[in-house]
């Protein structure tokens, strides 16, 4: 009887501990959108027909490691969205290719808000999404 109780407790704690060590990188979702410069308010800054918005989303874990790993390609904006379970907060980061960076360095509200609106109304419309946090992340990039 004691051995059975010990074995049951051991199995229970082993399973519980294994659930704590889930590799959250398996939950990374990547979506790529092709947009026109006018949709992003960039038509007066660049001479290209398309701009790519690539979204890396991990709603079950931190996105910090992925943020450090990926680099944007030509005419590409990378957006990283994650949830940090330790602090129970969302994480948002942007990386912008050098060909677009000069447009965003101007900190023009109309240009910055276009990206945030696309994220809020087209991509994260079913989820709780802070457009203020996304705007702040874009200003920092």
Secondary structure, 3 states (H helix, E strand, C coil): CHHHHHHHHHHHHHHHHHHHCCCHHHHCEEEEEEECCCCCCCCCCCCCCCEEEEEEEECCCCCHHHHHHCCCCCCEEEEEEEEECCCCEEEEEEEECHHHHHHHHCCCHHHHHHHHHHHHHHHCCCCCCCHHHHHHHHHHC
